[in-house]
Amino acid sequence: MKKNKHIFTKSSLFNAGKVIWSALFLTTVLISGCEETDEDITPPGEVSNITIEGQHGGAIISYQIPDDEDFHLLKAVYTNSLGNEVFRVASYYNSSIEVEGFNDTENHNVTLYTVDRKNNVSDGIEVQITPLISHIHLVKENISLSPDLGGVNVTWENTTGKQVFVYLYYEADGIEEYRILSSKSINESFTERGLDSISYDFSVLVEDFDGNKTDKVFKASIKPLFEEKIDKSTWDLLQSLSVDGDKWEGVLANFFDDVVDTKESPSDNSYFIINRDDNGGTLHFPLDVVIDMNKQVILNRFTVWQRAFWYRSQEDNGISVDYYYYQGENMRSFDLWASNDKLEWWLLGNYDIGDPKDEDGNVPANKISEALDGHEFFLDAISDPFRYLKFSITSGYGSETNVYGSEITLFGLDNVTE
Protein backbone atom coordinates (compact mmCIF):
# COMPACT_ATOMS: atom_id res chain seq x y z
CA MET A 1 0.00 0.00 0.00
CA LYS A 2 1.30 3.43 -0.84
CA LYS A 3 1.69 5.67 2.15
CA ASN A 4 0.47 9.28 2.12
CA LYS A 5 3.08 11.98 2.39
CA HIS A 6 2.57 14.90 4.82
CA ILE A 7 3.45 18.11 3.06
CA PHE A 8 4.03 21.19 5.37
CA THR A 9 3.56 24.53 3.73
CA LYS A 10 4.19 28.00 5.31
CA SER A 11 0.45 28.38 5.62
CA SER A 12 -0.04 25.09 7.41
CA LEU A 13 2.86 25.79 9.77
CA PHE A 14 1.46 29.21 10.59
CA ASN A 15 -2.01 27.77 11.28
CA ALA A 16 -0.54 25.05 13.46
CA GLY A 17 1.39 27.67 15.40
CA LYS A 18 -1.80 29.63 15.96
CA VAL A 19 -3.50 26.58 17.39
CA ILE A 20 -0.60 25.85 19.72
CA TRP A 21 -0.34 29.53 20.83
CA SER A 22 -4.10 29.70 21.42
CA ALA A 23 -3.92 26.58 23.57
CA LEU A 24 -1.03 27.98 25.58
CA PHE A 25 -2.81 31.36 26.03
CA LEU A 26 -6.01 29.63 27.18
CA THR A 27 -4.02 27.53 29.64
CA THR A 28 -2.29 30.67 30.99
CA VAL A 29 -5.61 32.51 31.38
CA LEU A 30 -7.11 29.55 33.21
CA ILE A 31 -4.11 29.36 35.54
CA SER A 32 -4.12 33.13 36.12
CA GLY A 33 -7.83 33.00 36.79
CA CYS A 34 -7.25 30.37 39.40
CA GLU A 35 -4.50 32.47 41.01
CA GLU A 36 -6.68 35.57 41.08
CA THR A 37 -9.47 33.59 42.62
CA ASP A 38 -7.09 32.51 45.39
CA GLU A 39 -5.96 36.13 46.15
CA ASP A 40 -7.25 37.62 49.45
CA ILE A 41 -9.76 40.36 48.67
CA THR A 42 -11.72 40.06 51.88
CA PRO A 43 -11.60 43.17 54.08
CA PRO A 44 -10.78 42.72 57.76
CA GLY A 45 -13.39 42.83 60.46
CA GLU A 46 -14.26 46.11 62.15
CA VAL A 47 -13.14 47.31 65.58
CA SER A 48 -15.53 46.85 68.49
CA ASN A 49 -16.14 48.00 72.08
CA ILE A 50 -15.48 51.62 71.10
CA THR A 51 -15.16 54.27 73.82
CA ILE A 52 -14.39 57.96 73.41
CA GLU A 53 -12.68 60.41 75.77
CA GLY A 54 -12.56 64.10 74.88
CA GLN A 55 -9.13 65.79 74.96
CA HIS A 56 -7.98 69.38 74.59
CA GLY A 57 -8.26 69.93 70.84
CA GLY A 58 -9.30 66.37 70.07
CA ALA A 59 -10.22 62.99 71.53
CA ILE A 60 -8.87 59.53 72.28
CA ILE A 61 -10.83 56.68 70.69
CA SER A 62 -10.28 53.30 72.36
CA TYR A 63 -11.36 50.01 70.77
CA GLN A 64 -10.86 46.28 70.46
CA ILE A 65 -9.12 45.15 67.27
CA PRO A 66 -10.77 42.50 65.04
CA ASP A 67 -9.79 38.85 65.32
CA ASP A 68 -8.03 38.75 61.95
CA GLU A 69 -4.50 37.41 61.60
CA ASP A 70 -3.64 39.85 58.82
CA PHE A 71 -5.10 42.95 60.52
CA HIS A 72 -2.52 45.72 59.98
CA LEU A 73 -3.77 49.11 61.13
CA LEU A 74 -6.67 51.35 62.03
CA LYS A 75 -7.24 54.53 60.03
CA ALA A 76 -9.31 57.40 61.41
CA VAL A 77 -10.53 59.88 58.77
CA TYR A 78 -12.14 63.21 59.68
CA THR A 79 -12.37 66.91 58.83
CA ASN A 80 -10.50 69.25 61.18
CA SER A 81 -11.49 72.77 62.20
CA LEU A 82 -9.76 74.28 59.18
CA GLY A 83 -12.01 72.26 56.85
CA ASN A 84 -9.24 69.92 55.75
CA GLU A 85 -9.81 66.18 55.51
CA VAL A 86 -7.04 64.48 57.47
CA PHE A 87 -6.35 61.06 58.91
CA ARG A 88 -4.46 59.39 61.70
CA VAL A 89 -3.35 55.75 61.86
CA ALA A 90 -2.66 53.32 64.70
CA SER A 91 -0.81 50.02 64.26
CA TYR A 92 -1.77 46.48 65.19
CA TYR A 93 -0.08 46.98 68.58
CA ASN A 94 -2.39 49.83 69.65
CA SER A 95 -5.83 49.72 71.17
CA SER A 96 -6.49 53.46 70.93
CA ILE A 97 -5.98 56.34 68.53
CA GLU A 98 -5.83 60.09 69.12
CA VAL A 99 -7.49 62.51 66.73
CA GLU A 100 -6.63 66.20 67.02
CA GLY A 101 -6.59 69.47 65.16
CA PHE A 102 -9.86 70.87 66.49
CA ASN A 103 -10.26 74.48 67.58
CA ASP A 104 -13.80 74.23 68.95
CA THR A 105 -15.97 72.15 71.29
CA GLU A 106 -18.54 71.08 68.69
CA ASN A 107 -19.46 67.51 67.72
CA HIS A 108 -17.36 66.00 64.91
CA ASN A 109 -17.72 62.78 62.94
CA VAL A 110 -14.77 60.40 62.64
CA THR A 111 -14.82 57.31 60.40
CA LEU A 112 -12.79 54.30 61.53
CA TYR A 113 -11.45 51.94 58.87
CA THR A 114 -9.54 48.73 59.44
CA VAL A 115 -6.84 47.80 56.92
CA ASP A 116 -5.16 44.41 56.46
CA ARG A 117 -1.71 43.57 55.08
CA LYS A 118 -3.15 43.23 51.56
CA ASN A 119 -4.52 46.78 51.84
CA ASN A 120 -8.09 45.58 51.97
CA VAL A 121 -10.20 48.23 53.72
CA SER A 122 -13.35 47.71 55.75
CA ASP A 123 -16.53 49.71 55.17
CA GLY A 124 -15.84 51.83 58.22
CA ILE A 125 -17.65 52.80 61.38
CA GLU A 126 -18.67 56.40 62.02
CA VAL A 127 -18.31 57.71 65.57
CA GLN A 128 -18.84 61.15 67.05
CA ILE A 129 -16.37 63.02 69.25
CA THR A 130 -16.63 66.23 71.26
CA PRO A 131 -13.24 67.90 71.85
CA LEU A 132 -12.44 69.91 74.95
CA ILE A 133 -11.21 73.48 74.55
CA SER A 134 -7.96 73.44 72.56
CA HIS A 135 -4.67 73.61 74.43
CA ILE A 136 -3.69 76.69 72.41
CA HIS A 137 -6.33 78.69 74.27
CA LEU A 138 -5.10 77.36 77.61
CA VAL A 139 -1.56 78.43 76.74
CA LYS A 140 -2.72 81.86 75.54
CA GLU A 141 -4.53 82.54 78.79
CA ASN A 142 -1.61 81.75 81.09
CA ILE A 143 1.21 83.50 79.20
CA SER A 144 3.02 85.89 81.56
CA LEU A 145 5.44 88.68 80.62
CA SER A 146 7.92 90.49 82.85
CA PRO A 147 10.72 92.99 82.20
CA ASP A 148 14.22 91.59 81.83
CA LEU A 149 17.64 93.05 81.19
CA GLY A 150 17.54 94.36 77.63
CA GLY A 151 14.34 92.45 76.91
CA VAL A 152 11.26 90.69 78.27
CA ASN A 153 10.79 87.30 79.88
CA VAL A 154 7.94 85.12 78.56
CA THR A 155 6.60 82.14 80.52
CA TRP A 156 3.66 79.79 80.03
CA GLU A 157 2.25 76.44 81.08
CA ASN A 158 1.24 73.82 78.50
CA THR A 159 -0.23 70.91 80.46
CA THR A 160 -0.76 68.76 77.34
CA GLY A 161 2.88 68.83 76.27
CA LYS A 162 1.77 69.25 72.66
CA GLN A 163 3.59 71.46 70.17
CA VAL A 164 2.64 75.14 70.29
CA PHE A 165 3.90 78.17 68.40
CA VAL A 166 3.66 81.37 70.44
CA TYR A 167 3.72 84.57 68.40
CA LEU A 168 5.16 87.38 70.52
CA TYR A 169 4.34 90.80 69.05
CA TYR A 170 5.97 93.98 70.38
CA GLU A 171 5.21 97.50 69.19
CA ALA A 172 6.89 100.84 69.92
CA ASP A 173 6.61 104.16 68.08
CA GLY A 174 4.19 102.65 65.57
CA ILE A 175 6.61 99.88 64.51
CA GLU A 176 5.58 96.30 65.26
CA GLU A 177 7.85 93.28 65.18
CA TYR A 178 7.27 89.70 66.23
CA ARG A 179 9.05 86.52 67.21
CA ILE A 180 7.75 82.94 66.97
CA LEU A 181 8.57 80.75 69.96
CA SER A 182 8.15 76.98 69.49
CA SER A 183 7.90 74.55 72.38
CA LYS A 184 6.52 71.24 73.64
CA SER A 185 7.56 71.92 77.23
CA ILE A 186 4.95 71.75 79.96
CA ASN A 187 6.57 74.75 81.65
CA GLU A 188 8.38 77.14 79.30
CA SER A 189 10.47 80.23 79.97
CA PHE A 190 12.03 82.33 77.22
CA THR A 191 13.67 85.75 77.14
CA GLU A 192 13.42 87.99 74.08
CA ARG A 193 16.51 90.21 74.22
CA GLY A 194 18.06 93.06 72.30
CA LEU A 195 15.30 95.54 73.12
CA ASP A 196 15.78 99.17 74.07
CA SER A 197 14.79 100.45 77.49
CA ILE A 198 11.56 102.02 76.22
CA SER A 199 7.92 101.03 76.64
CA TYR A 200 6.62 98.31 74.29
CA ASP A 201 3.08 97.02 73.83
CA PHE A 202 3.18 93.22 73.86
CA SER A 203 0.53 90.98 72.29
CA VAL A 204 0.40 87.21 71.77
CA LEU A 205 -1.18 84.64 69.47
CA VAL A 206 -0.87 80.85 69.82
CA GLU A 207 -0.95 78.28 67.00
CA ASP A 208 -1.02 74.47 67.10
CA PHE A 209 0.76 71.99 64.83
CA ASP A 210 -2.26 71.72 62.53
CA GLY A 211 -2.43 75.48 61.89
CA ASN A 212 -5.29 76.39 64.25
CA LYS A 213 -4.77 79.80 65.84
CA THR A 214 -6.16 81.81 68.71
CA ASP A 215 -7.02 85.44 68.26
CA LYS A 216 -4.27 87.98 68.86
CA VAL A 217 -4.62 89.52 72.33
CA PHE A 218 -2.85 92.39 74.09
CA LYS A 219 -0.93 91.30 77.18
CA ALA A 220 0.99 94.22 78.69
CA SER A 221 2.99 97.40 78.23
CA ILE A 222 6.51 96.70 79.46
CA LYS A 223 9.75 98.66 79.59
CA PRO A 224 12.82 96.37 79.46
CA LEU A 225 15.46 96.98 82.09
CA PHE A 226 18.35 99.19 81.13
CA GLU A 227 21.34 97.43 79.57
CA GLU A 228 24.76 99.06 79.20
CA LYS A 229 28.22 98.33 77.90
CA ILE A 230 30.53 97.30 80.74
CA ASP A 231 33.36 99.84 81.06
CA LYS A 232 36.79 98.22 80.64
CA SER A 233 38.96 100.94 82.11
CA THR A 234 39.11 99.16 85.49
CA TRP A 235 39.98 95.73 84.10
CA ASP A 236 43.28 94.01 84.87
CA LEU A 237 44.75 90.82 83.46
CA LEU A 238 45.49 88.18 86.10
CA GLN A 239 48.63 86.84 84.44
CA SER A 240 49.28 84.20 87.10
CA LEU A 241 45.98 82.47 86.22
CA SER A 242 46.23 83.03 82.46
CA VAL A 243 48.17 81.60 79.55
CA ASP A 244 51.10 83.53 78.07
CA GLY A 245 49.64 85.50 75.18
CA ASP A 246 52.46 87.99 74.69
CA LYS A 247 54.30 86.90 71.57
CA TRP A 248 55.90 89.25 69.02
CA GLU A 249 53.47 92.14 68.55
CA GLY A 250 50.63 90.27 70.30
CA VAL A 251 49.71 91.18 73.89
CA LEU A 252 47.15 89.29 75.99
CA ALA A 253 45.84 92.50 77.56
CA ASN A 254 44.90 93.68 74.05
CA PHE A 255 41.89 91.41 74.43
CA PHE A 256 40.12 94.17 76.37
CA ASP A 257 41.76 97.40 75.18
CA ASP A 258 38.62 98.54 73.27
CA VAL A 259 40.51 98.40 69.95
CA VAL A 260 39.26 95.94 67.34
CA ASP A 261 41.83 94.61 64.89
CA THR A 262 41.57 95.50 61.17
CA LYS A 263 43.12 93.91 58.08
CA GLU A 264 44.21 97.17 56.45
CA SER A 265 47.07 97.97 58.81
CA PRO A 266 49.30 96.12 61.30
CA SER A 267 49.82 99.33 63.26
CA ASP A 268 47.14 98.76 65.90
CA ASN A 269 48.50 95.28 66.74
CA SER A 270 45.32 94.82 68.79
CA TYR A 271 45.31 91.08 69.30
CA PHE A 272 46.95 88.46 71.46
CA ILE A 273 49.15 85.62 70.25
CA ILE A 274 49.22 82.44 72.32
CA ASN A 275 52.27 80.49 71.12
CA ARG A 276 53.01 76.90 72.10
CA ASP A 277 56.71 77.60 72.72
CA ASP A 278 55.78 79.95 75.58
CA ASN A 279 53.22 77.54 77.05
CA GLY A 280 55.05 74.29 77.66
CA GLY A 281 55.62 73.42 74.02
CA THR A 282 52.02 72.54 73.21
CA LEU A 283 48.62 74.25 72.92
CA HIS A 284 46.95 72.44 75.78
CA PHE A 285 43.27 73.45 75.69
CA PRO A 286 41.53 75.09 77.45
CA LEU A 287 43.64 78.22 77.21
CA ASP A 288 42.51 80.61 79.97
CA VAL A 289 42.38 84.39 79.95
CA VAL A 290 41.43 85.58 83.46
CA ILE A 291 40.31 89.17 84.05
CA ASP A 292 39.77 91.06 87.30
CA MET A 293 37.19 93.75 86.56
CA ASN A 294 37.76 95.32 90.00
CA LYS A 295 33.99 95.68 90.40
CA GLN A 296 30.92 93.51 90.19
CA VAL A 297 28.88 93.30 87.02
CA ILE A 298 25.81 91.46 85.77
CA LEU A 299 26.23 89.93 82.31
CA ASN A 300 23.46 89.60 79.73
CA ARG A 301 25.34 89.27 76.42
CA PHE A 302 28.80 89.79 74.97
CA THR A 303 30.66 90.20 71.67
CA VAL A 304 34.03 88.77 70.61
CA TRP A 305 36.22 89.57 67.62
CA GLN A 306 38.75 87.41 65.80
CA ARG A 307 42.07 88.67 64.52
CA ALA A 308 41.52 90.29 61.11
CA PHE A 309 45.09 91.13 60.00
CA TRP A 310 47.48 88.65 58.41
CA TYR A 311 51.06 89.66 57.50
CA ARG A 312 51.66 88.73 53.86
CA SER A 313 55.05 89.88 52.57
CA GLN A 314 57.30 92.86 52.24
CA GLU A 315 56.22 93.17 48.60
CA ASP A 316 52.67 93.74 49.81
CA ASN A 317 53.97 96.28 52.35
CA GLY A 318 52.79 93.92 55.07
CA ILE A 319 49.13 94.46 54.18
CA SER A 320 46.53 91.67 54.24
CA VAL A 321 44.83 91.06 50.91
CA ASP A 322 42.06 89.04 52.59
CA TYR A 323 40.62 88.93 56.08
CA TYR A 324 42.15 86.27 58.30
CA TYR A 325 38.73 85.40 59.78
CA TYR A 326 37.97 81.69 60.38
CA GLN A 327 41.56 80.73 59.50
CA GLY A 328 43.92 78.26 61.18
CA GLU A 329 45.38 80.34 64.03
CA ASN A 330 42.22 82.20 65.13
CA MET A 331 40.26 81.14 68.22
CA ARG A 332 36.99 79.34 67.52
CA SER A 333 35.16 77.92 70.59
CA PHE A 334 35.33 78.91 74.24
CA ASP A 335 33.67 78.66 77.65
CA LEU A 336 32.82 81.61 79.87
CA TRP A 337 33.22 81.33 83.65
CA ALA A 338 32.52 83.77 86.52
CA SER A 339 33.72 84.06 90.10
CA ASN A 340 33.80 86.39 93.06
CA ASP A 341 36.87 84.90 94.76
CA LYS A 342 38.98 83.28 91.97
CA LEU A 343 38.43 79.92 93.71
CA GLU A 344 34.85 78.98 93.05
CA TRP A 345 33.87 79.38 89.38
CA TRP A 346 30.49 78.86 87.77
CA LEU A 347 29.90 78.26 84.07
CA LEU A 348 28.07 81.00 82.15
CA GLY A 349 27.97 79.06 78.88
CA ASN A 350 29.70 77.18 76.06
CA TYR A 351 30.10 79.05 72.78
CA ASP A 352 31.32 78.36 69.25
CA ILE A 353 31.92 80.88 66.47
CA GLY A 354 31.55 78.04 63.98
CA ASP A 355 33.29 77.33 60.69
CA PRO A 356 31.42 78.70 57.62
CA LYS A 357 34.12 77.84 55.05
CA ASP A 358 33.02 75.78 52.04
CA GLU A 359 35.00 72.83 50.66
CA ASP A 360 37.28 75.24 48.80
CA GLY A 361 37.96 77.32 51.91
CA ASN A 362 35.80 80.27 50.84
CA VAL A 363 33.91 82.27 53.46
CA PRO A 364 30.45 83.72 52.59
CA ALA A 365 30.19 87.52 52.55
CA ASN A 366 27.59 87.57 55.34
CA LYS A 367 30.00 85.68 57.62
CA ILE A 368 32.74 88.20 56.88
CA SER A 369 30.30 90.96 57.90
CA GLU A 370 29.46 89.04 61.07
CA ALA A 371 33.14 88.80 61.98
CA LEU A 372 33.64 92.52 61.26
CA ASP A 373 30.75 93.45 63.56
CA GLY A 374 31.83 90.92 66.17
CA HIS A 375 30.26 87.60 67.08
CA GLU A 376 27.39 88.27 69.50
CA PHE A 377 26.33 85.72 72.11
CA PHE A 378 23.51 85.81 74.66
CA LEU A 379 23.59 84.03 77.98
CA ASP A 380 20.74 81.59 78.56
CA ALA A 381 19.90 83.59 81.68
CA ILE A 382 21.17 86.85 83.15
CA SER A 383 24.13 86.15 85.38
CA ASP A 384 24.44 86.70 89.09
CA PRO A 385 26.80 89.56 90.02
CA PHE A 386 30.47 88.61 89.66
CA ARG A 387 33.92 90.23 89.70
CA TYR A 388 36.24 87.81 87.86
CA LEU A 389 35.79 86.60 84.29
CA LYS A 390 37.54 83.55 82.84
CA PHE A 391 37.55 83.23 79.05
CA SER A 392 38.61 79.63 78.32
CA ILE A 393 39.49 78.95 74.68
CA THR A 394 38.60 75.35 73.85
CA SER A 395 39.57 75.20 70.17
CA GLY A 396 41.02 77.10 67.22
CA TYR A 397 40.71 76.54 63.48
CA GLY A 398 43.39 73.87 63.25
CA SER A 399 46.77 75.38 64.08
CA GLU A 400 48.92 73.49 66.58
CA THR A 401 51.28 76.46 66.94
CA ASN A 402 49.34 79.68 67.67
CA VAL A 403 45.93 80.97 68.74
CA TYR A 404 44.85 84.58 68.06
CA GLY A 405 42.01 86.73 69.34
CA SER A 406 41.28 90.45 69.16
CA GLU A 407 38.62 91.79 71.54
CA ILE A 408 35.80 91.07 74.00
CA THR A 409 33.01 93.45 75.06
CA LEU A 410 30.40 92.75 77.75
CA PHE A 411 26.84 94.11 78.10
CA GLY A 412 24.65 94.09 81.18
CA LEU A 413 24.71 96.14 84.37
CA ASP A 414 27.98 97.83 85.31
CA ASN A 415 29.44 98.38 88.77
CA VAL A 416 26.68 96.62 90.65
CA THR A 417 26.47 97.43 94.35
CA GLU A 418 24.72 95.47 97.09
Phi, psi and omega in degrees: 000139180275125181279148177282140175269141175265116181255121181258114174263169176303323182292316182292322178296319179297315181294322178296320178298321180297320180296313180298314180298319179297320179295317179296316180300316180297320179297318180297316179298318181296318179294314179300319179299322178294320180295316179297324180295328181281344183292141181285112176239016180270123179291155179289166176291167181270161176288160182221178179051051184280132173230152185230134177234119179295140177234168176292110181083012181178211180198159172250124180254116178258153186197171172250129184286155180290158180273066178237128183297327183262015175300133186246309183202164173252136179240124178253120183246133182200171176252123182278184185291344178270002179084012180263135174280124183227172176213157173232153179232151175226137185281178179304331186277354181260154174237014176207161179217141179255129173250140184210181182103021181253137182241034179205180178240030179274168175284140179225142178270137177231130179257128183256122178245140170260145183228133178262183186286349174263011181065023170285137186240135178288171179293330178100149177240131179264128177236165181239132179241158175229101182293153167278169180307136185297147180298337180294329178286324176296317178296314181303319185289331184254015173292131178238141179238143177212149181295144178224172182292113180067022181181205181219140178265133182242126178230151173201163176246135180229086189298336181282337184071015178272156182301131172228153175239112182261118176271117178256111179260137174222133187233135175211135179055037176078003179250123180249135174234167177211161179225139178257122180252123183250136183198150169246000185294144176291319175237116185243144175220128184217142178244121173271117186248180178082021180259148177286162179275065176228167182282131177240144170267122183253132176230160181224156174214141182238137181235145175263181185294333183274355178100001174289141183230150169278175170282160178277126183233143176287138180249310185189158168258122187226141175251111178303151180292150183295133176241139182224160173286133180283122181294134184261359187295339180266358187284143175229143175279130173267089187297326183293339180255002186245164172289169173273113181244017181258094180225128183054236181277351182283141179224130184298324180292346176296345181296341179222041180264006179067021176239120180266132182295147176237165179269343188286335185212140175276001190292329182284332179047036187268073175201166174254158175230111175265113184250139185296327183296334180264004183225049175083010176087000179209151176275091183268099181287147004280151178255113190266137168240113186250128186238132170263113181277354178056030177187169175259141179228163170244127186256133178246316180206170179205165179229138176234151179238141172278169171289134181260325188277146175218117182293124184264286182196165179296328180296330178270011183058028177075011185265138175290136172277320180239160173293148179269008182304141175064019181261170193317318189261002177278153174290150180236297183246158184196159173248151178243128181236155179226154180202160173244358181220004182067005179250310179259117182246143173237145185282127175269336178162162174252135187223151182216123177293329179088168180235101184271003183296142175276185185295341177263004178086008181277144180251128179300151183300323182293332178282332172294317178298320178298317180293323177297317181283343184099144180274115184265135179228140175254142171287152177297327178214151178300137185286161166287161177300140177210162181251321186254137179242131176243117178259107186254107180285125184253346175193157171243200182260026171123339182291140174257009184248311186226156170226129181247154170202154185252306191203152171226138177228135182253151176227138180168232175242127186265145172053057183286135177245153180295000000 
